[in-house]
Amino acid sequence: MFGWGKGNKLKREIIINAGSMETRVAVLENGRLEEYQVEHPSERRIAGSVFKGKIQNLEHDLQAAFVDIGMSKNAFLHYWDMMPDSRSDMEDADAAPARRRRGSRKKRLQNSEIEKRFPAGSDIVVQVTKGPIGAKGPRVTAAVSLSGRYLVLMPGASLKGVSRKIEDAKEHQRLKKILEKIPVPRGTGVIVRTAAAGARKSSFVRDMRGLLALWNDMESQCAEAKAPCRLYAEPDLVERVVRDWLTEDVAAIVIDVRETYEKIRELASKISRRARSKIQFYEGDRPVFEQYGIDRQVEEAFRRQVTLKSGGRLVFDETEALIAVDVNSGRHKGKGSQEEAILDINLEAVAEVARQLRLRNIGGLVIVDLIDMRSRKHQNSVYRAMKNALKRDRARTNVLPISDLGIMEMTRQRAEESLLSAMVVDCPYCKGRGNVKSPMSMSVEIQRQIQNLIRKRKSGKSFPAVDIVVHPSVLRRLREEDEEMLVRLENELGGRLVFRSDPAKHVESIRIADAESGEELYVSQEFA
């Protein structure tokens, strides 16, 4: 996954900009931004945290329980995630095929069994697998996993294996032999992480000792604490960088704040002297992200349109249901036939899509609308290229072959809100739609409301004068293009229509009132 072997010529650097309000981490490969994360101290993420919760209610129709973990919204716990031995991370280890098949068939409990074992009001220990996103509360599982530097400890499981992302066969076997020799308590599963490649047995023993101590401490807290309460919180972004990202192929970790620098040096020294020597303090005059050209790359990466080196471009649209990516040829000037040019663009596009998914931290259902390729051979080449590009992604992904419509469908694990969602809010003017009604549409709406008043007049109600307040751009349309229509409506109403503009009004705002009494006859609700 991260090329820990000797043949890797990439220069990998981790740059940390640590501020009091925000911590930013960027991973560069030969100066190119490959991963980017942001964390605000006041808004610590809860994905990975373990809680002692209280089951509020069971919903058999949804096959789920709702658990109070002390947040504003109850957590969603699917029935198949209520047993501690139900694991979703089987795919990350090379367990024997027979055991994988057994593990993949999660034990299904009848509703009556669920009610008996997990009645409303009972306590349950759960881990957050997905933080609250939009209007949805967090999602949790009773299958707790604790990550160390080299190992993942899984209390209540029996799985033991090595991450399949370590592709070197000799290293894979070496790690399996080490794992067999490490004393593991009965009823506890262990997975060797990708970062363990090249590590000594003593490092695994030390990691195991720390994880078991953490779990024992959590069990003691659980016995004493009253639900709902947090038993364990994932480390902050800086600590996770050392735990998860400081691999053999990292040339340096550069930090711009002395206090954070000392903290990371101390954490790295627990790994090795070599790891400690990679930690560097930045003392330049320019901001560290500016010095390394990261700010510019972040700005480019988060645009709706991303330009490819070939001249093609990607268009990203993030919706609540899915992520849509459109691949366009743009101004591509490749050599060779048209089919070869299309293949080149699509190959570059899927590599960039995989990178953008990591940078933006977007997930769920992803649809990539590729440029149509007639050749099945070319389609398979692009499909394989996407699968290879996704290997380096820490999140679980699943991609399907290109459909007859030229669409590539995939899913990406989503544990928290995307970076874009976390960094921006809906425009207060357009309410996130990205557009507003035209002056013509607003004129039609005003005429429709006047016609409603005309119908009321026919039923006996009179309107000697009506005051109508609109945005200046709408009033301009009424005066310049719709005056004749409004004169006719005024005659039908039998009263004066008095139009006024208010530049403080929203362009979609309409206020119609009785000019004499001041009674509001109509106000557009959304933009009142």
Secondary structure, DSSP 4 states (H G I P E B T S, - for coil): ----STT----EEEEEEE-SS-EEEEEEETTEEEEEEEE-GGG---TT-EEEEEEEEEETTTTEEEEE-SSSSPEEEEGGGSSTT--S-GGGB---HHHHHHHHSPPPPPHHHHHHHS-TT-EEEEEEEE--BTTB--EEES---EE-SSEEEEET---EEEBTT---HHHHHHHHHHHHHS---TTEEEEE-GGGTT--HHHHHHHHHHHHHHHHHHHHHHHHSPSSEEEE----HHHHIIIII--TTEEEEEES-HHHHHHHHHHHHTT-HHHHHTEEE---SS-HHHHTTHHHHHHHHTSSEEE-TTS-EEEEEE-SSEEEEEEE-TT---SS-HHHHHHHHHHHHHHHHHHHHHHHT--EEEEEEPPP---HHHHHHHHHHHHHHHTT-SS-EEEPPPPTTSEEEEEE---S--HHHHH----TTTTTSS----HHHHHHHHHHHHHHHHHHHHTT---SEEEEEE-HHHHHHHHHHSHHHHHHHHHHHTSEEEEEE-TTS-TT--EEEETTT--EEEE-STT-
